[in-house]
């Protein structure tokens, strides 16, 4: 089919599109991109009619696009998709999915969300990153709901499952209890069993607090000697109590030092 004035054919990534363009007041404007040449020809005829009627073409299509965007946002709101950014170009569904309104087009694109170092889905808008499960709770939770001084909890422990019915708002204490009693995990997220300390290491092998096992190797003979070190914390400082041949002796010295360490003037004499 013959193309009208201002209709340009373009091949991009193996797809053919037709653009309705026109030079107005020295500025070349693209006033529509179409898949079919018939649609582009209709837009070109429409532009010609507006020019003949002395209508500001650029302002006319800008106003038309704004109205179309408002109608699209209203339709999205009816099906439970809400805008979450200031410009109302980013939308969120109750299934934990985010959509972006393509610039200059009346189409929404499903976004691929990134994951932070704690394993939660995040989305970046208005100059900062937001946790997806908190956004879903805020927009699709109970009407009287507030996340102030509360945290979002995944009911089944799956951090990637951000559907509204799988999330709840709770306090930090209740969330820790849910992790241990319902999910059968420790606070750090590991399976319950042998408890780990803050550094992620298992408890000491000796089984006695304040006592650690040390192995000395002779440089000459290569023989190994096992000794036990004992230490106690006094007023934020670690005090070395000595190295002993037996575990029992090191443990007794530690217990004795703990009783004495309550005295501010305590200084252990080895």
C-alpha positions as CSV (number, residue, x, y, z in Angstrom):
1,X,0.0,0.0,0.0
2,X,1.2,3.5,-0.8
3,X,2.4,5.5,2.1
4,X,0.9,9.0,2.8
5,X,3.0,12.1,3.4
6,X,5.2,11.9,6.5
7,X,4.8,8.1,6.9
8,X,8.3,6.5,7.4
9,X,9.0,2.8,7.3
10,X,11.6,1.5,9.8
11,X,13.1,-1.9,10.4
12,X,14.2,-2.5,14.0
13,X,15.4,-5.8,15.4
14,X,13.7,-7.7,12.6
15,X,10.3,-5.9,13.1
16,X,8.8,-3.4,10.7
17,X,7.1,-0.3,12.0
18,X,5.6,2.8,10.4
19,X,6.0,6.2,11.9
20,X,3.7,9.2,11.3
21,X,6.1,12.2,11.3
22,X,5.7,15.8,10.3
23,X,7.9,18.9,10.4
24,X,6.1,21.6,12.3
25,X,7.7,25.1,13.0
26,X,11.1,23.7,12.1
27,X,10.9,20.8,14.4
28,X,10.4,17.2,13.2
29,X,7.8,15.4,15.4
30,X,6.9,11.7,15.6
31,X,3.2,11.6,16.3
32,X,2.6,7.9,16.3
33,X,4.3,4.5,15.8
34,X,2.2,1.7,14.2
35,X,2.6,-1.9,13.1
36,X,0.4,-1.5,10.0
37,X,0.8,1.1,7.2
38,X,-3.0,1.7,7.1
39,X,-2.9,3.0,10.7
40,X,0.1,5.3,10.0
41,X,-1.7,6.6,6.9
42,X,-4.8,7.5,8.9
43,X,-2.7,9.4,11.4
44,X,-1.0,11.3,8.6
45,X,-4.4,12.3,7.1
46,X,-5.5,13.4,10.6
47,X,-2.4,15.6,11.0
48,X,-3.0,17.2,7.6
49,X,-6.6,18.0,8.5
50,X,-5.4,19.6,11.8
51,X,-2.9,21.8,10.0
52,X,-5.5,22.9,7.5
53,X,-7.8,23.8,10.4
54,X,-4.9,25.9,12.0
55,X,-4.8,23.7,15.1
56,X,-1.6,23.4,17.2
57,X,-0.7,19.8,16.3
58,X,1.9,19.3,19.0
59,X,-0.4,20.6,21.8
60,X,-3.3,18.6,20.4
61,X,-1.5,15.2,20.6
62,X,0.1,16.0,23.9
63,X,-3.3,16.6,25.5
64,X,-4.7,13.5,23.8
65,X,-1.9,11.4,25.2
66,X,-2.4,12.7,28.7
67,X,-6.1,11.8,28.5
68,X,-5.3,8.3,27.2
69,X,-2.8,7.8,30.1
70,X,-5.4,8.8,32.6
71,X,-7.9,6.3,31.1
72,X,-5.2,3.6,31.2
73,X,-4.4,4.3,34.9
74,X,-8.1,4.2,35.8
75,X,-8.5,0.8,34.1
76,X,-5.4,-0.5,36.0
77,X,-6.8,0.7,39.3
78,X,-10.1,-1.1,38.6
79,X,-8.3,-4.5,38.3
80,X,-6.3,-3.9,41.5
81,X,-3.1,-2.4,40.2
82,X,-2.0,0.7,42.0
83,X,0.6,3.4,41.2
84,X,3.4,3.6,43.7
85,X,5.7,6.4,42.4
86,X,5.2,10.2,42.2
87,X,4.9,10.3,38.5
88,X,2.4,7.4,38.5
89,X,4.3,5.5,35.9
90,X,5.2,2.5,38.1
91,X,2.5,0.1,39.2
92,X,2.2,-2.7,41.7
93,X,-0.2,-5.7,41.8
94,X,-1.3,-7.8,44.8
95,X,0.7,-10.7,43.4
96,X,4.0,-8.9,44.1
97,X,4.7,-7.9,40.5
98,X,5.8,-4.4,39.3
99,X,4.9,-2.8,36.0
100,X,6.3,0.2,34.2
101,X,4.5,2.4,31.8
102,X,6.6,2.7,28.7
103,X,7.6,6.3,27.9
104,X,5.4,7.7,25.1
105,X,3.4,4.5,24.8
106,X,0.2,3.2,26.3
107,X,1.7,-0.1,27.3
108,X,2.9,-1.6,30.6
109,X,6.0,-3.7,30.9
110,X,6.6,-6.3,33.6
111,X,9.8,-5.5,35.4
112,X,12.5,-7.9,36.5
113,X,13.2,-7.1,40.1
114,X,16.6,-7.3,41.7
115,X,17.4,-9.1,45.0
116,X,19.3,-7.4,47.9
117,X,22.1,-9.1,49.9
118,X,19.5,-10.4,52.4
119,X,17.5,-12.2,49.7
120,X,14.5,-9.8,49.5
121,X,13.1,-8.4,46.2
122,X,13.7,-4.7,45.9
123,X,12.6,-2.0,43.5
124,X,14.2,1.4,42.9
125,X,12.1,4.6,42.5
126,X,11.9,8.1,43.8
127,X,15.6,8.0,44.5
128,X,15.9,5.0,46.8
129,X,15.3,1.2,47.0
130,X,12.1,-0.2,48.5
131,X,11.4,-3.7,49.8
132,X,8.7,-5.3,47.6
133,X,7.0,-7.2,50.5
134,X,6.6,-3.9,52.5
135,X,5.0,-2.2,49.5
136,X,2.6,-5.0,48.9
137,X,1.5,-4.9,52.6
138,X,1.1,-1.1,52.6
139,X,-1.1,-1.1,49.5
140,X,-3.0,-4.3,49.8
141,X,-3.0,-5.0,53.5
142,X,-5.8,-4.2,56.0
143,X,-7.3,-0.7,55.5
144,X,-6.4,0.4,59.0
145,X,-2.9,-1.1,58.7
146,X,0.3,0.8,59.5
147,X,3.9,-0.5,59.2
148,X,5.2,2.0,61.8
149,X,7.3,0.1,64.3
150,X,6.4,-3.1,62.6
151,X,8.0,-5.4,60.0
152,X,6.7,-7.5,57.2
153,X,6.6,-11.2,57.6
154,X,6.5,-14.0,55.0
155,X,4.1,-16.6,56.4
156,X,5.9,-19.6,54.8
157,X,9.4,-18.2,55.1
158,X,9.9,-17.7,51.3
159,X,11.4,-14.3,50.8
160,X,10.6,-14.3,47.1
161,X,6.9,-14.9,47.6
162,X,5.4,-11.4,47.7
163,X,1.8,-12.2,47.2
164,X,-0.5,-10.2,49.4
165,X,-2.2,-13.2,51.1
166,X,1.2,-14.7,52.0
167,X,2.4,-11.6,53.9
168,X,1.5,-10.1,57.2
169,X,2.6,-7.2,59.4
170,X,4.0,-8.2,62.8
171,X,6.4,-7.0,65.5
172,X,10.0,-8.1,65.7
173,X,9.4,-10.3,68.7
174,X,6.4,-12.1,67.0
175,X,8.5,-12.5,63.8
176,X,11.3,-14.2,65.7
177,X,8.8,-16.5,67.4
178,X,7.2,-17.4,64.1
179,X,10.7,-18.2,62.7
180,X,11.5,-20.6,65.5
181,X,8.1,-22.2,66.2
182,X,6.5,-22.3,62.8
183,X,9.4,-22.4,60.3
184,X,11.7,-24.4,62.8
185,X,14.7,-22.1,62.1
186,X,17.0,-20.1,64.2
187,X,16.9,-16.3,64.1
188,X,19.7,-16.2,61.5
189,X,17.6,-18.4,59.1
190,X,19.5,-21.7,59.6
191,X,17.9,-24.9,60.6
192,X,17.4,-25.5,64.3
193,X,20.0,-27.8,65.8
194,X,23.4,-26.9,67.2
195,X,23.3,-23.2,68.1
196,X,25.8,-20.9,66.4
197,X,27.4,-17.8,68.0
198,X,27.5,-14.3,66.3
199,X,30.5,-15.2,64.1
200,X,28.7,-18.2,62.6
201,X,31.1,-20.7,64.3
202,X,30.1,-23.7,66.4
203,X,30.6,-23.6,70.2
204,X,34.1,-24.4,71.4
205,X,35.2,-28.1,71.3
206,X,35.9,-28.3,75.0
207,X,32.3,-27.7,76.1
208,X,33.5,-25.3,78.9
209,X,32.9,-21.6,78.8
210,X,36.1,-19.5,78.8
211,X,38.4,-22.5,78.0
212,X,39.9,-23.2,74.6
213,X,42.1,-26.0,73.4
214,X,45.5,-25.2,72.0
215,X,47.9,-27.7,70.2
216,X,51.6,-27.1,70.3
217,X,53.9,-28.8,67.8
218,X,57.6,-29.2,68.6
219,X,59.9,-27.9,65.8
220,X,62.6,-30.5,66.6
221,X,60.6,-33.7,67.1
222,X,57.2,-32.8,65.6
223,X,55.5,-34.1,68.7
224,X,52.1,-32.6,69.6
225,X,51.1,-31.3,73.0
226,X,47.5,-30.4,73.9
227,X,47.0,-27.6,76.4
228,X,44.0,-25.6,77.6
229,X,43.9,-21.8,77.8
230,X,41.6,-20.1,80.2
231,X,40.5,-16.5,80.0
232,X,37.7,-14.3,81.5
233,X,36.2,-10.9,80.5
234,X,36.6,-8.2,83.2
235,X,35.2,-4.7,82.5
236,X,35.1,-5.2,78.7
237,X,38.7,-6.5,78.7
238,X,39.9,-10.1,78.2
239,X,42.1,-11.3,81.0
240,X,44.4,-14.3,80.3
241,X,44.3,-16.7,83.2
242,X,46.9,-19.1,82.0
243,X,47.6,-22.3,80.1
244,X,47.0,-25.7,81.8
245,X,47.6,-29.4,81.1
246,X,44.2,-30.6,82.0
247,X,40.7,-29.4,81.0
248,X,39.5,-29.7,84.6
249,X,42.2,-27.4,86.0
250,X,41.5,-24.7,83.3
251,X,37.8,-24.9,84.0
252,X,38.2,-24.6,87.8
253,X,40.5,-21.6,87.4
254,X,37.9,-19.9,85.1
255,X,35.1,-20.4,87.6
256,X,37.2,-19.1,90.4
257,X,38.1,-16.0,88.3
258,X,34.4,-15.4,87.4
259,X,33.5,-15.2,91.1
260,X,36.3,-12.8,91.8
261,X,35.8,-10.6,88.7
262,X,32.7,-9.0,90.2
263,X,35.1,-7.1,92.4
264,X,36.3,-4.0,90.5
265,X,39.7,-4.3,92.1
266,X,40.1,-7.9,90.8
267,X,43.5,-8.7,89.3
268,X,44.2,-12.4,88.8
269,X,47.6,-13.6,89.8
270,X,48.6,-16.7,87.8
